[in-house]
Amino acid sequence: MGTTVRPVLGWATITTRTRPRGGPGPLRRWWETMLAAFPDYDVEVVELRDLGEVTLASLRAVGHGAGSEVPFEDLLWHAGRWRRGRCVWWRAFETEAEALEAVGLGE
C-alpha cells in the first residue's frame, strides 16, 4: 500500500491515534507490522459516505493471528479529509460517533 499512497498531511490508526503520523514511510512500516502479526489481514468497505470534503467509511476487518491462528472480526470507522482530489488526513475510529465528531459532524 505504501507505494501507492502519496504523502499525506496526517493519519492515525486506532493503535496510533494518540500520535498522528505523516507521510508514506511510517504508513508503510505500520502496514508491515500489521501484516507480520496478522498475515491474512483483510478489510472490506461496508459503507462509504461522500460528505463533500470529508469521507466516512464503515469497514469490516478480518484475519488470524500469525502465531495463534485465532480469528478476529472487527468493525471500524475511517474518516478522511480531501483537498483538490487528494486525501490530506485520515484516521481510524472505534465508533461512528467518534469519526463524526472528529470531522465536525457530531451531535
C-alpha positions as CSV (number, residue, x, y, z in Angstrom):
1,M,0.0,0.0,0.0
2,G,2.8,2.4,0.8
3,T,4.0,2.6,-2.7
4,T,0.6,3.7,-4.0
5,V,-0.1,6.3,-1.3
6,R,1.0,9.9,-1.9
7,P,2.3,11.8,1.1
8,V,-0.5,13.0,3.3
9,L,-0.5,15.7,6.0
10,G,-1.6,13.3,8.7
11,W,-3.0,9.9,9.5
12,A,-3.7,7.8,12.6
13,T,-4.9,4.3,13.1
14,I,-6.7,3.1,16.2
15,T,-3.3,1.9,17.5
16,T,-1.5,5.1,16.8
17,R,-4.4,7.6,17.2
18,T,-2.8,9.4,20.1
19,R,0.2,10.3,17.9
20,P,-0.8,11.3,14.4
21,R,1.8,10.5,11.8
22,G,2.6,11.9,8.4
23,G,3.9,10.6,5.1
24,P,4.1,7.3,3.4
25,G,7.2,5.9,5.3
26,P,5.6,5.5,8.7
27,L,2.4,4.2,7.0
28,R,4.4,1.6,5.1
29,R,6.1,0.5,8.4
30,W,2.7,0.3,10.1
31,W,1.3,-2.0,7.4
32,E,4.5,-4.2,7.6
33,T,4.0,-4.6,11.3
34,M,0.3,-5.3,11.0
35,L,0.8,-7.9,8.3
36,A,3.6,-9.6,10.3
37,A,1.1,-10.0,13.2
38,F,-1.9,-10.7,11.0
39,P,-0.7,-12.1,7.7
40,D,-4.2,-12.5,6.2
41,Y,-5.5,-9.1,7.4
42,D,-8.3,-8.0,5.1
43,V,-10.6,-5.0,5.1
44,E,-13.9,-4.7,3.4
45,V,-15.8,-1.5,2.9
46,V,-19.3,-1.9,4.4
47,E,-20.5,1.7,3.8
48,L,-18.9,4.8,2.3
49,R,-20.4,8.3,2.6
50,D,-19.2,11.2,0.5
51,L,-19.7,14.3,2.6
52,G,-18.0,16.8,0.2
53,E,-14.5,17.5,1.6
54,V,-14.9,14.6,4.0
55,T,-15.5,10.9,3.6
56,L,-16.7,8.5,6.2
57,A,-16.4,4.7,5.8
58,S,-17.6,1.8,7.9
59,L,-15.1,-1.1,7.5
60,R,-15.0,-4.7,8.4
61,A,-11.6,-6.1,9.2
62,V,-10.9,-9.9,9.5
63,G,-7.9,-12.1,9.9
64,H,-6.0,-14.5,12.1
65,G,-3.1,-14.0,14.5
66,A,0.3,-15.1,13.0
67,G,1.3,-17.4,15.9
68,S,-2.1,-18.4,17.3
69,E,-4.3,-18.7,14.3
70,V,-7.1,-17.1,16.4
71,P,-9.5,-15.5,14.1
72,F,-10.9,-11.9,14.6
73,E,-13.5,-9.7,13.0
74,D,-13.7,-6.0,13.8
75,L,-15.9,-3.2,12.7
76,L,-14.1,0.2,12.5
77,W,-14.7,3.6,11.0
78,H,-12.4,5.8,8.9
79,A,-12.8,9.5,8.3
80,G,-10.8,11.3,5.7
81,R,-10.4,14.9,4.6
82,W,-9.8,15.7,0.9
83,R,-8.3,18.7,-0.8
84,R,-8.0,19.1,-4.6
85,G,-8.7,15.4,-5.1
86,R,-6.1,14.2,-2.6
87,C,-6.5,12.7,0.8
88,V,-4.7,15.1,3.2
89,W,-5.8,13.5,6.5
90,W,-7.3,10.2,7.6
91,R,-7.9,8.5,10.9
92,A,-9.4,5.3,12.2
93,F,-12.0,5.2,14.9
94,E,-13.7,2.6,17.0
95,T,-17.2,4.1,16.7
96,E,-19.2,6.1,14.1
97,A,-19.8,8.8,16.7
98,E,-16.0,9.3,17.2
99,A,-15.5,9.6,13.5
100,L,-18.3,12.1,13.0
101,E,-17.0,14.2,15.9
102,A,-13.5,14.3,14.5
103,V,-14.7,15.9,11.3
104,G,-17.1,18.3,13.0
105,L,-20.3,16.5,12.2
106,G,-21.0,15.1,15.7
107,E,-24.1,15.8,17.6
